[in-house]
Amino acid sequence: MVAGDFETTDYGGDDFPTYRDFVRLLSKQLAKHGLTVVFVDGNHDRHSFLRGLMAEQGVKNYDKFVRVRDNIWYAPRGFTWTWSGKQFMALGGAYSVADDRNGQIARGVYEWDEAVSPADMRRAYSRLGGRGTIDVLVTHDCPMEVPLAELHEGVRPWTRGDSPETDANRQLVSQVFVGGGIPLCFHGHYHLAYECAVRGGSIRAEQRVVGLGADAEAGSMHLLDLSQHPVSTYALDIVSA
């Protein structure tokens, strides 16, 4: 499972292969090892492309996996599914922090609808099925209860998340995570590995948030033990061949 920024883009550039090349090569490697990838969208994904796939495949209510390749699937915002008896929910999307954000949107690096919308939040919240029915929430942004400024101090200034737009996005994630009493949230976006417990909601039960490191950095991958309740997590070391 990829927590956003799967690079479903087509702008290419010196540092990124085009989307078609990336997906073709990845699908080939996945097939070689008998693996499948599911991802939520982040701010570096091409949302218009993903919406186009949803329209082509008749996914009107954000209630199905969306096929990119036979072994690569997109989990749309608010979609829920079951793996090994555990309930998962996807809530991708985040706000891009960039000095030239409008210019980058014009060049296709970002898109206007990259962030979680109130409609996305309401769709996800309506599918909770009661407090505590979802075991794992997979997002790109993190809930508002996480002390980002404290966790990220001195690491990367932009990861502090202290902008009104970022706060608004995180508040929408919180309404689903905290309001739904979900025990565990995994997210990307901030490029820093951490794990913390937060308390929220009327019951004030402890809920865990795991932030993932970027790319092949330490803490960028975790193994979930779905036989445990609540789900146990283990950070994996990246081993290069």
Protein Blocks (a to p, Z undefined) as FASTA:
>chain_A
ZZejkopafkgpjkbccfklmmmmmmmmmmmnopacdddddfkbcfklmmmmmmmnopan
opaccdfbfkbccddehiacdeehiacdddeddddddfklmmmmmnomacfklpccfklm
mmmmmmnopghkafbdcdfbdcfklcfklmmgoiammlnopafklmmmmmmmmmmmmmno
pabdcdehjopacdddddedjkopacddddddehjbghiaccddfkbccddddddddddZ
Z
